């Protein structure tokens, strides 16, 4: 009788463990620095379609990378979602992410928007452009990022601080395309022409030029979408006074960056996380990113939203995006050398 009871207990324990494992496989735990309602709506839709629960932990990108490094094999995270390829590059250098294996994602996302050997994939694209005050600046006077260093733009340029990853990646792209010396000359020229000491985010730069603190601002395109679709009437009014110019169309093209995702190295539910990557890069999710969050789709079967189309078409920089991470340290060094605060 005791032997039979032991067998029954062991059997119950095994079934319990199997049940826990099954439940774990039906979950994706995400670490993300994105804070948009659009993302949560997509996760909810994914759950409705697949039955896979999506748990989200939000924090700053640096904090999440530190957390993943500290947790190691004990991490609960299955997927890292973050803005800017520079951060994904850092995660790769730390060995806290791993390659995905999915023909679906490969079909959805062009090779130039995926990391080497599929270490990460883009989810959305942003362009870093020149915005200007419509009633103050003739767009015919705009041409390239480099032209903003000319004397005519002295005291007229606004841009956020050098500790911002968007600016670091922009400068890294110039290093990749033109070399360190040319990149340093550009950074020096921008510092000389700044209308004020860098402060605030991209939206704040546009608010400042409308308020008369300068005439042009270097920003990511989707921030203008945020202004124009804000619940704050003042922000909407600012957005309505802003024009968008895609620089370097006759040379190297406009700088782009991404918001992307990667499987964590020690994630327990990589299969489910890969399913989520497939969904997020698919047509339904890509349409939602474009229409609700004003970001360019990575899936070439999906057109930009009408709002994004209103900016016009543009040529992008033709470089390996991983170089934005590889040259990040050099970019930061240059910023420090030229006094870009």
Buried (B, 14 or more C-beta within 10 A) or exposed (E): EEEEEEEEEEEEEEEEEEEEEEEBBBBBBBBBBBEBEBBBBBBEBBBEEBEBBBEBEBBEBEEBBBBBEEBEEEBBBBBBBBBBBBBBBBBBEEEBBBBBEBEBBBBBBEEEBBBEEBBBBBBBBBBBBBBBBEEBBEEEEBBBBBBBBEEEBEEBBBBBBBEBBBBBBBBBBBBBBBEBEEBBBBBBBBBBBBBBEBEBBBBBBBBBBBEEBBBBBBBBBBBBBBBBBBEEEEBEBBBEBBBBBBBBBEBBBBBBBBBBBBBBBBBBBBBBBBBBBBBBBBEBBBBBBBBBBBBBBBBEEBBBBEBBEEBEEBEBBEBEBBBBBBBBEBBBEBBEEBEBE
